[in-house]
Amino acid sequence: MSREKKESAAKRHVAIKIRRRQPNRSRIVDFIIYMFLVLIAMLMAFPLVFAISSALKPLDELFRFPPKLFAQNPTMDNFQDLFVTMGKSWVPFSRYILNTVFITVAGTVGHLIISSMGAFVLAKYDFPGGKMFFRIVVVALMFSGYVTAIPNYLIINAVGWIDTYMAIIIPAFAAPMGLFLMKQFMEGLPMSLIEAAKIDGANEWRVFARIVMPNVKPAWLTLTILSVQSLWNNGATTFIYSEEKKTLVFALQQIQSGGIARTGQAAAVAVIMMVVPVATFILSESQVLETMASSGLKD
C-alpha cells in the first residue's frame, strides 16, 4: 500500500471516530435541553435572589402587595439598623461571631479527622465486629436529631458539659453521615496503592495522611460543606444558656422575632445567616468537581 493510500485510510478512520462521538440529536433537542437546564437554574437561584432583594428593600416595599421581586429603591438601612440593634446588646456582637466561628471550625475539623480515621479502618481492614459496627452507623442515619435529643441531653449533663462549647463540638465529631460517606468513598481506593506505600516504608499514619486523604478529597470537601452548614446554623439553645457563650444564629433569631417593626432587619438576618454556608459551597464546589474528574483510580 502506497503512502498516499495509508494517509487516506487514516483520515477516513479519524473521520469515522469523530462522527461516532457526535451526539445523535438535533439542534432543536439541544436547545430544549439547555432551556430546561436554565429553567432549573433559575428556580434554584430564586430563593437566594429573593432573600438578597428583600434585605435591600426599604420598609414600605417589604409590605407592598403584590410584592416585587427586585427592590425599587435599594438601601442598606436594614443592615445598618441590624448592627445598631446588635450594638445595644450587653454582649458584644463580635463575641457572638467568635463563639460561632470557634464551634464551627472545631466541630468541622474534629468531625473530619475522626470520621476519616474510622472510615479508613472500616474500609481497608477486616476485624471482628467491623461489619456489625458499620451496620450500626447505617441504622443511626435513620434517626433525626429530634429523636435523640433527650438521650443526648442526659449524656451531656452526666459528663458535665452543659453550658459549655463541648456540648456542641463533641457530638458533632460523632455524626454518622461523615463516617458513612468517607467509608463508602475509601472503598474505591485500590488496596495495591496502600500496599505499595507500605513496601516503600510508609507507616499507617503516613499512608493515611499522604496517600488516602489526598485521594478522597471530594469526600472530605463534601463532608466539610455539610458540617459547616450544620454547625453554623446551630442555635445551641438546648445546651448553652449563658448569654456570652451563645452563637450568632441565636442572637440574630432573637432580632428576627422582634415583630413587624423589625421586618427589614429580619430580611438582613436571613442574608447574613446564609452567607457562610453558600460561600463555603462555592469555594469548595469547583475543587470537588476538579478532583472527581481527575481521580479515577482503579485496581
C-alpha positions in Angstrom: 0.0 0.0 0.0 1.4 3.4 -1.0 1.9 6.3 1.4 -1.0 8.3 -0.1 -3.4 5.4 0.5 -2.3 4.9 4.1 -2.8 8.6 4.8 -6.2 8.5 3.1 -7.2 5.5 5.2 -6.0 7.1 8.4 -8.1 10.2 7.6 -11.2 8.2 7.0 -10.6 6.3 10.2 -10.4 9.6 12.1 -13.5 11.0 10.4 -15.4 7.9 11.4 -14.4 8.3 15.0 -15.4 11.9 15.1 -18.8 11.1 13.6 -19.3 8.4 16.2 -18.5 10.8 19.0 -21.1 13.4 17.9 -24.3 13.1 19.8 -27.2 11.7 17.7 -29.6 14.6 18.4 -30.7 17.7 16.5 -30.1 21.3 17.4 -33.7 21.7 18.5 -33.2 18.9 21.1 -30.0 20.6 22.3 -31.9 23.9 22.6 -34.7 22.3 24.6 -32.2 20.6 27.0 -30.3 23.9 27.5 -33.6 25.8 28.2 -34.6 23.1 30.7 -31.3 23.5 32.5 -31.7 27.3 32.5 -35.1 27.0 34.0 -33.9 24.6 36.7 -31.0 27.0 37.5 -33.4 30.0 37.8 -35.7 28.0 40.1 -32.7 27.1 42.3 -31.4 30.7 42.4 -34.7 32.3 43.1 -34.7 31.9 46.9 -31.2 33.4 47.1 -32.1 36.3 44.8 -35.3 37.0 46.7 -33.6 37.0 50.1 -31.0 39.5 48.9 -33.5 41.7 47.2 -35.7 41.7 50.4 -32.8 42.7 52.5 -32.2 45.7 50.2 -35.8 46.9 50.3 -37.0 49.8 52.5 -39.7 49.0 54.9 -42.6 50.3 52.8 -41.6 48.0 49.9 -41.5 45.0 52.2 -45.2 45.4 53.0 -46.2 46.3 49.4 -48.8 43.9 47.8 -48.4 42.3 45.4 -44.7 42.1 46.3 -42.0 43.0 43.8 -39.1 40.6 43.2 -36.4 43.4 43.0 -36.1 46.4 45.2 -37.3 49.6 43.5 -35.2 51.8 45.9 -32.4 49.6 47.2 -30.9 50.7 50.5 -28.6 49.3 53.2 -30.7 50.7 56.0 -31.8 47.2 57.1 -28.2 46.1 57.7 -27.3 49.4 59.4 -30.4 49.0 61.7 -29.4 45.4 62.4 -25.9 46.4 63.5 -27.3 49.2 65.7 -29.6 46.8 67.4 -26.8 44.3 67.9 -24.6 47.1 69.3 -27.1 47.8 72.0 -26.7 44.2 73.4 -24.7 43.9 76.6 -22.8 41.1 74.9 -20.6 42.5 72.1 -21.6 41.5 68.6 -18.0 40.2 68.0 -18.5 37.7 70.9 -21.4 36.0 69.1 -19.3 35.8 65.9 -16.3 34.4 67.8 -18.4 31.7 69.5 -20.0 30.6 66.2 -16.7 30.5 64.3 -15.0 28.6 67.1 -17.7 26.0 67.3 -18.0 25.6 63.5 -14.2 25.3 62.9 -13.5 23.0 65.9 -16.5 20.8 65.2 -15.8 20.5 61.4 -12.1 19.7 61.9 -12.7 17.1 64.6 -15.5 15.5 62.6 -13.4 15.3 59.5 -10.4 13.8 61.3 -12.3 11.2 63.4 -14.6 10.2 60.5 -11.7 9.8 58.1 -9.7 7.7 60.5 -12.6 5.4 61.4 -13.6 5.1 57.8 -10.0 4.1 56.8 -10.0 1.2 59.3 -13.5 0.0 58.3 -12.9 0.2 54.6 -9.4 -1.3 54.3 -9.1 -3.7 57.3 -11.1 -6.8 58.4 -11.5 -7.2 62.1 -14.1 -8.9 64.3 -17.2 -6.7 64.7 -16.3 -4.3 61.9 -19.3 -5.1 59.7 -21.6 -5.0 62.7 -20.2 -1.6 63.7 -20.9 -0.2 60.2 -24.4 -1.6 60.3 -25.0 0.4 63.5 -23.7 3.5 61.7 -26.1 2.9 58.8 -29.0 2.5 61.3 -28.0 5.7 63.1 -28.6 7.6 59.8 -32.3 6.9 60.1 -32.7 8.8 63.4 -33.0 12.6 63.3 -31.7 15.0 66.0 -35.2 15.3 67.5 -35.4 11.6 68.2 -32.0 11.5 70.0 -32.4 14.9 71.8 -33.3 13.6 75.2 -30.6 10.8 75.3 -28.0 13.4 74.1 -29.0 15.8 76.8 -28.9 13.2 79.6 -25.4 12.1 78.4 -24.0 15.6 78.1 -25.5 16.5 81.5 -23.9 13.4 83.1 -20.4 14.4 81.9 -20.8 18.0 83.0 -20.8 19.7 79.6 -24.0 21.6 79.9 -23.4 25.4 79.2 -20.1 24.7 77.5 -18.8 24.7 73.9 -18.1 20.9 74.3 -21.8 20.2 74.3 -22.0 21.2 70.7 -18.5 20.3 69.4 -18.1 16.8 70.8 -21.4 15.4 69.4 -20.5 16.9 66.0 -17.5 14.6 66.0 -19.7 11.5 66.0 -22.2 12.4 63.3 -22.8 9.2 61.4 -23.1 10.8 57.9 -19.4 11.6 57.9 -18.2 8.1 58.7 -20.7 6.6 56.2 -19.6 9.0 53.4 -15.9 8.6 53.9 -16.1 4.8 54.3 -18.0 4.4 51.0 -15.6 6.6 49.2 -12.4 5.0 50.6 -13.6 1.5 49.5 -13.0 2.7 45.9 -9.3 3.2 46.6 -7.1 0.3 45.3 -5.5 -1.7 48.0 -2.5 -2.1 45.8 -1.8 1.6 46.2 -1.7 1.3 50.0 0.4 -1.9 49.9 2.9 -0.2 47.6 3.3 2.7 50.0 3.9 0.2 52.9 6.5 -1.6 50.8 8.3 1.7 50.4 8.5 2.0 54.2 5.4 4.2 55.0 3.7 3.5 58.3 0.0 3.6 58.9 -0.2 7.3 59.7 1.9 8.3 56.6 -0.3 6.1 54.4 -3.4 7.7 55.8 -2.1 11.3 55.6 -0.1 11.2 52.3 -2.0 8.5 50.3 -5.5 8.1 51.4 -6.7 11.6 52.3 -5.4 13.3 49.1 -7.2 10.7 47.0 -10.5 11.1 48.8 -10.6 14.9 48.5 -14.1 15.0 47.0 -15.5 13.1 50.0 -13.9 15.3 52.7 -14.7 18.5 50.9 -18.3 17.4 50.7 -18.2 16.5 54.4 -16.8 19.9 55.2 -19.7 21.6 53.4 -22.3 19.6 55.3 -20.6 20.1 58.7 -20.2 23.8 58.2 -23.8 24.2 57.2 -25.0 22.2 60.2 -22.8 23.9 62.9 -23.1 27.5 61.5 -26.9 27.2 61.7 -26.9 25.6 65.2 -28.6 27.9 67.7 -27.2 25.8 70.6 -30.2 26.8 72.7 -30.6 23.3 74.2 -27.2 23.1 75.9 -25.9 26.7 76.2 -27.7 29.1 78.5 -25.0 31.8 79.2 -25.5 34.8 77.0 -21.8 35.3 76.5 -21.5 31.7 75.1 -24.4 31.9 72.7 -24.0 31.7 68.9 -24.6 34.3 66.3 -27.6 32.4 64.9 -29.3 32.6 68.3 -28.7 36.4 68.6 -30.0 37.0 65.1 -33.1 34.9 65.7 -33.9 37.0 68.7 -33.9 40.0 66.5 -35.8 38.2 63.8 -38.6 37.5 66.3 -38.9 41.2 67.3 -42.2 41.9 65.5 -43.3 43.9 62.5 -41.0 46.8 63.2 -38.0 44.6 62.6 -39.2 43.0 59.3 -36.3 44.8 57.5 -33.8 43.6 60.0 -35.2 40.1 59.8 -34.6 40.1 56.0 -31.0 41.2 56.6 -30.6 38.4 59.2 -31.7 35.8 56.6 -28.9 37.0 54.2 -26.2 37.0 56.9 -27.1 33.5 58.1 -26.8 32.1 54.5 -23.5 33.9 53.6 -21.1 31.4 55.2 -22.8 28.2 54.0 -23.2 29.5 50.5 -19.6 30.9 50.4 -18.2 27.5 51.7 -20.1 25.6 49.0 -19.0 28.0 46.2 -15.3 27.8 47.2 -15.4 24.0 47.6 -17.6 23.1 44.6 -15.0 23.7 41.9 -12.4 21.7 43.8 -14.8 18.8 44.3 -15.6 18.7 40.6 -11.9 19.1 39.6 -10.8 16.3 41.9 -13.7 14.0 40.8 -12.7 14.5 37.2 -9.0 13.7 37.7 -9.0 10.9 40.4 -10.1 7.8 38.5 -8.2 5.2 40.5 -8.7 1.5 39.6 -7.1 -1.7 40.6 
